[in-house]
């Protein structure tokens, strides 16, 4: 959601920068995954029995889906449709089909919260 506001505030033409923004989205998701993994391995987490059993592919798919959902709320703003097509293509890849079924309930619950957002 923050990224959407940043892009809108900058007045960035998403259509011209779709490849760049797609790479930024992937980096943001990977950074979040790395930060979660790092925090789950620190001394406090280990001492309290914390376990992080996240798979990178799962986080990447869920993150991509989240970005797709937010940008799809206003697809005509600054040419977001090109970025949406790219994200949708990544989500629909055959290797991601098991993830789509695995996280069906999580996505459904998340979409309930997104309908309440107005930006």
C-alpha positions in Angstrom: 0.0 0.0 0.0 2.9 2.4 0.8 4.5 1.7 -2.6 1.2 2.5 -4.3 1.1 5.9 -2.5 4.7 6.6 -3.3 4.2 5.9 -7.0 1.1 8.1 -7.0 2.8 10.9 -5.2 5.8 10.8 -7.6 3.5 10.8 -10.6 5.5 8.0 -12.0 4.3 6.5 -15.3 4.0 2.9 -14.4 3.7 1.8 -18.0 7.1 3.2 -18.9 8.7 1.8 -15.7 6.9 -1.5 -15.4 10.0 -3.7 -15.6 11.8 -1.6 -13.1 8.8 -1.6 -10.7 8.4 -5.3 -11.1 12.0 -5.8 -10.0 11.5 -3.4 -7.1 8.5 -5.4 -6.0 10.5 -8.7 -6.1 13.3 -7.0 -4.1 10.8 -5.7 -1.5 9.4 -9.2 -1.1 12.8 -10.8 -0.8 13.9 -8.2 1.7 10.8 -8.9 3.8 11.5 -12.7 3.7 15.1 -12.2 4.6 14.2 -9.9 7.5 11.7 -12.4 8.9 14.2 -15.2 8.6 16.9 -13.1 10.3 14.6 -12.1 13.2 13.5 -15.7 13.6 17.1 -16.8 14.1 18.3 -14.3 16.6 19.1 -15.2 20.2 15.7 -14.1 21.7 13.8 -16.1 19.1 15.9 -19.2 19.7 15.7 -18.9 23.5 11.9 -18.6 23.4 11.5 -21.5 21.0 10.6 -19.4 17.9 10.6 -21.3 14.7 10.3 -19.9 11.2 9.4 -22.4 8.5 8.8 -20.1 5.6 9.6 -21.1 2.1 11.0 -18.4 -0.2 8.7 -19.4 -3.1 5.6 -19.2 -0.9 6.6 -15.7 0.4 7.3 -14.6 -3.2 3.9 -15.8 -4.4 2.0 -14.3 -1.5 3.9 -11.0 -1.8 3.3 -10.9 -5.5 -0.4 -11.6 -5.0 -0.6 -8.8 -2.4 1.0 -6.2 -4.8 -1.3 -7.4 -7.6 -4.3 -7.0 -5.3 -3.4 -3.4 -4.3 -2.5 -2.3 -7.8 -5.6 -3.9 -9.3 -7.8 -1.6 -7.1 -6.9 1.2 -9.6 -5.6 -0.4 -12.8 -6.0 2.7 -14.9 -3.9 5.0 -12.8 -0.6 5.9 -14.5 -0.6 2.9 -16.7 -0.7 0.2 -14.0 -2.3 -2.3 -16.4 1.1 -3.3 -17.8 2.5 -4.0 -14.4 -0.7 -5.9 -13.5 -0.3 -8.1 -16.5 3.2 -8.9 -15.5 2.3 -9.7 -11.9 -0.7 -11.8 -13.1 1.5 -13.7 -15.4 3.9 -14.6 -12.6 1.1 -15.7 -10.4 -0.4 -17.9 -13.1 2.8 -19.8 -13.9 2.4 -23.5 -13.8 5.0 -23.9 -11.0 2.8 -21.6 -8.9 -0.4 -23.6 -9.2 0.2 -25.6 -6.0 0.8 -22.4 -4.1 -2.4 -20.9 -5.4 -4.4 -23.9 -4.0 -2.3 -24.0 -0.8 -3.0 -20.4 0.1 -6.5 -20.2 -1.2 -8.0 -19.6 2.3 -5.3 -17.1 3.2 -6.0 -15.1 0.1 -9.7 -15.2 0.6 -9.3 -13.9 4.2 -6.9 -11.2 3.0 -9.2 -10.0 0.3 -12.0 -9.4 2.8 -9.7 -6.8 4.4 -8.8 -5.2 1.1 -12.4 -4.5 0.2 -12.5 -2.1 3.2 -9.5 -0.1 1.9 -10.2 3.0 0.0 -7.2 4.8 -1.5 
